[in-house]
Amino acid sequence: MGIVKTFSELESYLDGANIRWEILSDKEYRKLVTMWRNSFENNLISEMCIQGSKGFRILESRLPLDGYLFNCPNYTYLPNNEGKDRQLTFGYRIKELKSLDRNMLNAFGVILCNAKYSYMCAFNLDGPDGFPEVYCEV
């Protein structure tokens, strides 16, 4: 059994939003997480990120997005990123993400990162109220 699993509910959302996507292989997912951590982990540890509505608005201003949509179950430096609903590991390469459904992205606990690893936004199950989204730039 591989690490990356299909997430039919999320794939339906991507299809409905007319986003071009493809699922990552386990090897591609591992590389993505390594690159993402190398780019953003220091900012997450030191809390050098923008949270909540302000970060979400910055992310919206950067659309359309080509990059990655994934999660990182049980990752220490993101709030509310553990528990049974986060056990399914998913990773997708996306192209032309033109709009954001904030509630849906929070419900799925998605991390969005651009292809150059220069900015990212992590959504949370209890966001935006309980645990606001976390936006970082490098």
Secondary structure by P-SEA (a helix, b strand, c coil): cccccccaaaaaaaaaaccbbbbbcaaaaaaaaaaaaaccaaaaaaccccccaaaaaaaaaaccccbbbbbbcccccccccccccccbbbbbbcccccccaaaaaaaabbbbbccccccbbbbcccccccccbbbbcc
